[in-house]
Amino acid sequence: MEDKVVAEHSAGGVVINQAGQVLLIEHLRGEWIMPKGHLEGDETPAEAAIREIREETGLDCTLQAEIGVTRYAFRRDNTTVQKQVTWFLATPQTSNVMPQESEGIVRAEWFTPQEAMDRLTFELDRAILAKALELAKLEF
């Protein structure tokens, strides 16, 4: 039986508050990541990023700029998933973070830029965070 290959498009946000702190979420799998998820229906990546940040953290955010795109592949069952994630720099309109366990999120916490760099599980996420910090003119 031949493996299937599917393409998935997601969008996410690097959420940075007025104090210059970065929001990270801890997934049930133990990974520290930034909020992201699949596009639904005819959503644009920007619309999906806003929705996913809200669904996973309870925060309403304003998008400031598109940061870039990450691409990676992984296996799910007998399928190779080729994933593309469009990332946005986001600022929260509120500060009351509520991790949504129904979305698989165990914790959501604010970190200094350096702490966030050290905590992130994936190298691609660290590269996107570095670009976001540059856009936001923050040092790490």
C-alpha positions as CSV (number, residue, x, y, z in Angstrom):
1,M,0.0,0.0,0.0
2,E,1.4,3.4,-1.0
3,D,1.6,6.2,1.5
4,K,-0.6,9.2,0.8
5,V,0.7,12.8,0.8
6,V,-1.6,15.6,1.9
7,A,-0.9,19.4,2.1
8,E,-2.2,21.4,5.1
9,H,-2.2,25.1,5.4
10,S,-2.2,26.7,8.9
11,A,-1.7,30.1,10.4
12,G,-0.4,31.3,13.7
13,G,0.7,34.2,15.8
14,V,3.7,35.4,17.6
15,V,1.9,37.3,20.4
16,I,4.0,40.0,22.1
17,N,2.5,42.2,24.8
18,Q,3.3,45.8,25.6
19,A,5.9,44.7,28.2
20,G,7.8,42.9,25.4
21,Q,6.9,39.4,26.6
22,V,6.2,36.5,24.3
23,L,3.2,34.2,24.8
24,L,4.0,30.5,24.5
25,I,1.6,27.6,25.0
26,E,2.4,24.1,26.2
27,H,0.6,21.4,24.2
28,L,-0.6,18.1,25.8
29,R,2.4,16.4,24.1
30,G,4.7,18.5,26.2
31,E,5.8,20.8,23.3
32,W,6.2,24.5,23.9
33,I,4.9,26.3,20.8
34,M,3.1,29.4,19.6
35,P,-0.6,29.4,18.9
36,K,-1.5,28.1,15.4
37,G,-4.0,26.0,13.6
38,H,-5.7,25.0,10.3
39,L,-7.5,27.4,8.0
40,E,-11.2,26.7,8.0
41,G,-13.4,27.1,4.9
42,D,-12.4,30.1,2.9
43,E,-10.6,31.8,5.8
44,T,-7.5,33.9,5.0
45,P,-4.4,33.1,6.9
46,A,-4.8,36.4,8.9
47,E,-8.4,35.4,9.9
48,A,-7.2,31.9,10.9
49,A,-4.4,33.3,13.0
50,I,-6.8,35.6,14.9
51,R,-9.2,32.8,15.5
52,E,-6.6,30.2,16.5
53,I,-5.0,32.6,19.0
54,R,-8.4,33.2,20.6
55,E,-9.4,29.5,20.6
56,E,-6.1,28.4,22.2
57,T,-5.4,31.2,24.6
58,G,-8.7,33.2,25.1
59,L,-6.9,36.3,23.8
60,D,-8.3,38.7,21.2
61,C,-5.3,40.1,19.2
62,T,-4.6,42.6,16.5
63,L,-2.2,41.5,13.8
64,Q,0.7,43.9,13.1
65,A,2.5,42.3,10.2
66,E,3.1,39.0,8.4
67,I,6.4,37.5,9.6
68,G,6.9,34.7,7.2
69,V,6.1,31.1,6.3
70,T,7.4,27.8,7.7
71,R,7.2,24.5,5.9
72,Y,7.8,21.0,7.3
73,A,6.6,17.4,6.9
74,F,5.5,14.8,9.4
75,R,3.8,11.4,9.4
76,R,0.2,10.9,10.6
77,D,-1.0,7.3,10.4
78,N,0.0,6.2,6.8
79,T,0.1,9.7,5.5
80,T,2.8,12.2,5.0
81,V,1.6,15.7,5.8
82,Q,3.3,18.6,4.1
83,K,2.5,21.6,6.4
84,Q,2.8,25.3,5.6
85,V,2.3,27.8,8.4
86,T,1.9,31.5,7.7
87,W,3.0,33.5,10.8
88,F,1.9,36.9,12.0
89,L,3.1,39.4,14.6
90,A,0.2,39.9,17.0
91,T,-0.5,42.2,20.0
92,P,-3.1,41.3,22.6
93,Q,-6.1,43.5,23.2
94,T,-6.4,42.0,26.7
95,S,-3.9,40.3,29.1
96,N,-6.1,37.7,30.6
97,V,-4.7,34.4,29.2
98,M,-7.0,31.3,29.5
99,P,-5.4,28.2,28.0
100,Q,-8.1,26.1,26.4
101,E,-7.7,22.4,27.4
102,S,-10.3,21.5,24.8
103,E,-7.8,22.6,22.2
104,G,-5.0,20.5,23.8
105,I,-3.4,23.4,25.6
106,V,-2.1,22.7,29.1
107,R,-0.6,26.1,29.9
108,A,-0.1,29.5,28.4
109,E,2.6,31.7,29.8
110,W,4.4,35.0,29.1
111,F,8.1,34.8,28.7
112,T,11.0,37.3,28.1
113,P,12.2,37.0,24.5
114,Q,15.3,35.0,25.6
115,E,13.2,32.7,27.8
116,A,10.8,32.1,24.9
117,M,13.8,31.2,22.6
118,D,15.1,28.8,25.2
119,R,11.7,27.2,25.9
120,L,10.4,26.7,22.3
121,T,10.5,23.0,21.2
122,F,11.1,23.5,17.5
123,E,13.9,25.2,15.6
124,L,11.6,26.6,12.9
125,D,9.6,28.3,15.7
126,R,12.8,29.9,17.1
127,A,13.6,31.2,13.6
128,I,10.1,32.8,13.3
129,L,10.3,34.2,16.8
130,A,13.7,35.8,15.9
131,K,12.1,37.5,12.8
132,A,9.1,38.7,15.0
133,L,11.4,40.1,17.6
134,E,13.3,42.0,14.9
135,L,10.1,43.4,13.5
136,A,9.0,44.4,17.0
137,K,12.5,45.9,17.6
138,L,13.1,43.7,20.7
139,E,16.4,42.3,21.7
140,F,17.0,38.7,22.8
